[in-house]
Amino acid sequence: MLLARDAASALRIILGIMSDQLVVFGGEDTGWGPRSWKLDEIIRLDARIEELWPDESWGMTESDPGSATDRDQPGRDFEIHIEDAELILAGMAFTEMASAEFPWADMVRWTSDFITTEIRELWPDETWRARSGR
């Protein structure tokens, strides 16, 4: 799949929230969804995303709406595995729950719903059902 720079930035923010949760509250059985979060899985996925933009890894989350480098970057090829998708979905669920009391909760929910739909379409429903029963 092609992963746009803004999408990669958003995913890295979610992964950062997840790793912060593990570091602050400890333990690797902290998590949401069918799987627990594993810090090494979060770090590996973040590193794979960072490889797409190695020269901009520090500035990805410092988006300037007027900057051509932020908006005109073409998507880059990124292979997403179903385990990556499960990890991202769990992180989005956590972010959505953690944001429930904030004024931007509706935007977080909308974004989460949109990304969930996009990710879930990459595999058939049967695959998701089979994995949810693990």
C-alpha positions in Angstrom: 0.0 0.0 0.0 1.1 3.6 -0.4 1.5 5.5 2.8 1.3 9.2 2.6 3.6 11.3 4.8 0.7 12.7 6.8 -0.6 9.2 7.4 2.8 8.0 8.5 3.1 10.9 10.9 -0.3 10.1 12.4 0.6 6.4 12.8 3.9 7.4 14.5 2.0 9.6 16.9 -0.4 6.7 17.8 2.6 4.4 18.3 4.2 7.0 20.5 1.1 7.3 22.7 1.1 3.5 23.0 4.8 3.3 24.0 4.3 6.2 26.4 1.5 4.2 28.0 3.8 1.2 28.5 6.7 3.2 29.8 4.6 5.3 32.2 2.4 2.6 33.6 4.7 -0.4 33.0 4.1 -3.9 32.0 3.6 -5.4 28.5 0.1 -6.7 29.3 -1.3 -3.2 29.1 -3.3 -2.8 25.9 -6.6 -2.7 24.2 -8.1 -5.1 21.8 -7.4 -8.8 21.2 -3.6 -8.5 21.8 -1.5 -6.9 24.4 1.0 -4.3 23.4 4.6 -5.3 23.2 7.1 -2.5 23.3 9.4 -4.2 20.8 6.6 -4.6 18.3 5.7 -0.9 18.6 9.4 0.1 18.2 9.8 -2.2 15.1 6.7 -0.8 13.4 7.7 2.8 14.2 11.2 2.1 12.7 9.7 0.6 9.5 7.6 3.7 9.1 10.5 6.0 9.9 12.5 4.3 7.1 10.2 5.8 4.6 11.4 9.3 5.4 14.8 8.9 7.0 15.8 12.5 6.5 12.7 13.9 8.1 12.2 11.6 11.1 12.4 14.3 13.7 10.2 16.8 11.8 7.4 14.5 10.8 5.1 15.6 13.6 6.0 19.2 13.2 3.7 19.7 10.3 3.5 23.2 8.7 0.3 23.5 6.7 2.0 25.9 4.3 5.1 23.8 3.7 5.4 22.1 0.3 7.5 19.4 1.9 4.5 18.5 4.1 1.9 18.4 1.4 3.6 17.5 -1.8 5.4 14.4 -0.8 4.1 11.4 -2.8 3.0 8.3 -0.9 5.7 5.7 -0.4 5.3 2.0 -0.7 4.8 0.4 2.7 4.0 -3.3 3.4 1.6 -3.6 6.2 1.1 -7.0 7.9 -2.0 -8.0 9.7 -0.1 -7.9 13.0 0.8 -4.3 12.2 -2.9 -3.5 11.5 -4.0 -5.1 14.8 -1.4 -3.1 16.7 -2.5 0.2 15.0 -6.2 -0.6 15.6 -5.5 -1.3 19.3 -3.6 2.0 19.6 -6.4 3.9 17.9 -9.0 2.3 20.2 -6.9 3.4 23.2 -6.5 6.9 21.8 -10.2 7.1 21.2 -11.0 6.1 24.8 -8.3 8.3 26.3 -9.7 11.3 24.4 -13.3 10.8 25.3 -13.5 13.8 27.7 -11.6 16.2 25.4 -13.2 18.7 23.1 -11.6 17.0 20.0 -13.1 13.6 20.8 -15.4 13.7 17.8 -12.5 14.3 15.5 -10.6 11.4 17.1 -13.6 9.1 16.6 -14.1 10.1 13.0 -10.4 9.6 12.2 -10.4 6.3 14.0 -13.5 5.1 12.1 -12.0 6.2 8.8 -8.6 4.5 9.4 -10.3 1.3 10.7 -12.4 1.0 7.6 -9.3 1.5 5.4 -7.2 -1.0 7.3 -10.0 -3.6 7.6 -10.5 -3.6 3.8 -7.0 -5.0 3.3 -8.0 -8.4 4.5 -11.3 -10.4 4.2 -13.8 -10.4 7.0 -13.2 -14.1 7.6 -9.5 -13.4 8.4 -10.5 -10.7 10.9 -13.1 -13.0 12.5 -10.6 -15.9 12.7 -7.9 -13.6 14.4 -10.4 -12.1 16.9 -11.0 -15.6 18.3 -7.4 -16.2 19.3 
